[in-house]
């Protein structure tokens, strides 16, 4: 019984980390696109890396819907 409770706690923690990764990926994507459009040439090089990393993070975390549904950002 105790092991099952610990395992459920572990699964809740993993679900939370996946949701946070999804939200951070979405935030990084939005900030990357904004600074890519309005930033200088040096900042554009960095923002391309941020956009690529954000896309990888969103892909690994199961898409944007995972974080939005977990934190009830929209209904």
KANORMO-V226258 format. One record per pair of residues at least 6 apart in sequence whose C-alpha atoms are under 8 Angstrom apart, sorted by the first residue. I is the first residue (numbers start at 1). J is the second residue. Records with the same first field share a line. If there is no record, write none. Layout:
BEGIN
I: J + J
END
This chain:
BEGIN
16: 70
18: 61 + 62 + 66 + 67
19: 61 + 66 + 67 + 68 + 70 + 71
20: 67
21: 57 + 58 + 61 + 67
22: 57 + 58 + 61 + 62 + 63 + 64 + 65 + 66 + 67
23: 64 + 67 + 68
24: 54
25: 53 + 54 + 55 + 56 + 57 + 58 + 64
26: 54 + 58 + 64
28: 50 + 51 + 54
29: 50 + 51 + 54 + 55
32: 47 + 48 + 50 + 51
33: 47 + 51
35: 43 + 44 + 47
36: 43 + 44 + 47 + 48
37: 44
58: 64
68: 74
END
